[in-house]
Amino acid sequence: MKNKRIYLAPMVGRTDEHYRMFIRILSKNINLYTEMITCDTFLHTDRKSYSVKPEENNLTIQLAGSDPKKYGLCSKIIESKGYSEINLNIGCPSDKVIKGEFGACLMNSPNLVAECVSEIKNSCSLPISIKTRLGLGYEEDLTLLFELIDKTKTAGCNKYFIHARNAILNGLSPKKNRRIPKLRYDDVLKVKNKYSDIKLYLNGGLEDISEIKNNISVFDGVMIGRKIYDDPMFLRNLEREIFDDKKNITRKEVVDQYLKYAEPLSKQGISNYLLLRHLFSLYYNTSSSKKWKKYIHDIIQCDKKIMLINNFKEYIYEEEKISSYS
Ligand SMILES: Cc1cc2nc3c(=O)[nH]c(=O)nc-3n(C[C@H](O)[C@H](O)[C@H](O)COP(=O)(O)O)c2cc1C
């Protein structure tokens, strides 16, 4: 299974640079993603100056927009900054996205998406992928998705991440859109069977190691979002079960390594909130979870020194080393 790929799902407000460093400590093998960045934000803010850190190897940047020329402009810069792939967001259902005519509503405009792909292809040599849904609205029909794949494949995209649900564009919040539309893995399999010349990655609702193992043997890989965010130590499980990495890193070791990264930034004035907010779930589902959250909360609220995390009394050393996490 070592050649199979697992991707961290792009998540706005979550998969920022600090979170990616935290995740990389827990997993050397997972492929990383930025959060969605609109082409305009990329071009007109300091986002364009960000260079990928060595630890963030295999980092895909996810862009959103509907202007092919802007994709082209972004791509030239992106290639020089060390990203390994450019992903187009054709799946996001938020209000902002609907008004700006990008994200999931572009499933209705496969020719335009294909133009965006062509423009990226002409502007850089990075691989291109698309993250999308099974369809729009309540119809369980794959016509839109097939058209999108047909058109964009011809334009130069051969890699697709499918969130195995429809997007409901009117009436459901993004959060509900990640829960209410039915998960349809079988339909993603139909896509896999129809196209032998594309790479296909399953996304949506994957939380269980045996389910992930099963799907990884069927698809080219999987993409996981909320399970990893809610339970970061789950990555240790993935490392062991999928990538045969038996290291079993402890929470204390994770924190030690993270502090080596975070302390200098804290001294430079980056807020403890930004540096620590993604660590709240480190003790997910353990008896120390509440105390840990309170401990981190106090460090953030009272603006204490970040190194105080070292003094957390309940680091579970032995228990973690001995028992196998599941
Ligand atoms: C807080 C949050 C933010 C998200 N932001 C993005 C995003 O920026 N781009 C995107 O394509 N999907 C985004 N998603 C959707 C995820 O990438 C993923 O498709 C979805 O959560 C289903 O996968 P999961 O069940 O493994 O979480 C977001 C999801 C969450 C929970």
The ligand as an SDF file (V2000), in Angstrom:
LIG
                    3D

 31 33  0  0  0  0  0  0  0  0999 V2000
  -13.7840   23.7650    7.9030 C   0  0  0  0  0  0  0  0  0  0  0  0
  -13.7720   23.2170    6.5050 C   0  0  0  0  0  0  0  0  0  0  0  0
  -13.2690   23.9820    5.4780 C   0  0  0  0  0  0  0  0  0  0  0  0
  -13.2360   23.4730    4.1720 C   0  0  0  0  0  0  0  0  0  0  0  0
  -12.6330   24.2070    3.1840 N   0  0  0  0  0  0  0  0  0  0  0  0
  -12.4850   23.6610    1.9440 C   0  0  0  0  0  0  0  0  0  0  0  0
  -11.7010   24.3040    0.9530 C   0  0  0  0  0  0  0  0  0  0  0  0
  -11.0660   25.3290    1.1920 O   0  0  0  0  0  0  0  0  0  0  0  0
  -11.6430   23.7260   -0.2850 N   0  0  0  0  0  0  0  0  0  0  0  0
  -12.2840   22.5480   -0.5760 C   0  0  0  0  0  0  0  0  0  0  0  0
  -12.1930   22.0570   -1.7040 O   0  0  0  0  0  0  0  0  0  0  0  0
  -12.9860   21.9040    0.3640 N   0  0  0  0  0  0  0  0  0  0  0  0
  -13.0820   22.4160    1.6130 C   0  0  0  0  0  0  0  0  0  0  0  0
  -13.7160   21.7130    2.5860 N   0  0  0  0  0  0  0  0  0  0  0  0
  -14.2520   20.3790    2.2620 C   0  0  0  0  0  0  0  0  0  0  0  0
  -13.1840   19.3060    2.5310 C   0  0  0  0  0  0  0  0  0  0  0  0
  -12.0480   19.4970    1.7320 O   0  0  0  0  0  0  0  0  0  0  0  0
  -13.7490   17.9080    2.2660 C   0  0  0  0  0  0  0  0  0  0  0  0
  -14.1030   17.8090    0.9090 O   0  0  0  0  0  0  0  0  0  0  0  0
  -14.9800   17.6100    3.1070 C   0  0  0  0  0  0  0  0  0  0  0  0
  -14.8050   18.0120    4.4490 O   0  0  0  0  0  0  0  0  0  0  0  0
  -15.3080   16.1090    3.0520 C   0  0  0  0  0  0  0  0  0  0  0  0
  -14.2200   15.3550    3.5070 O   0  0  0  0  0  0  0  0  0  0  0  0
  -14.1620   14.7730    5.0210 P   0  0  0  0  0  0  0  0  0  0  0  0
  -15.4670   14.0610    5.2640 O   0  0  0  0  0  0  0  0  0  0  0  0
  -12.9880   13.8560    5.0440 O   0  0  0  0  0  0  0  0  0  0  0  0
  -14.0220   15.9490    5.9350 O   0  0  0  0  0  0  0  0  0  0  0  0
  -13.7590   22.1880    3.8940 C   0  0  0  0  0  0  0  0  0  0  0  0
  -14.2540   21.4240    4.9460 C   0  0  0  0  0  0  0  0  0  0  0  0
  -14.2540   21.9160    6.2390 C   0  0  0  0  0  0  0  0  0  0  0  0
  -14.7650   21.0440    7.3590 C   0  0  0  0  0  0  0  0  0  0  0  0
  1  2  1  0
  2  3  1  0
  2 30  2  0
  3  4  2  0
  4  5  1  0
  4 28  1  0
  5  6  2  0
  6  7  1  0
  6 13  1  0
  7  8  2  0
  7  9  1  0
  9 10  1  0
 10 11  2  0
 10 12  1  0
 12 13  2  0
 13 14  1  0
 14 15  1  0
 14 28  1  0
 15 16  1  0
 16 17  1  0
 16 18  1  0
 18 19  1  0
 18 20  1  0
 20 21  1  0
 20 22  1  0
 22 23  1  0
 23 24  1  0
 24 25  2  0
 24 26  1  0
 24 27  1  0
 28 29  2  0
 29 30  1  0
 30 31  1  0
M  END
$$$$
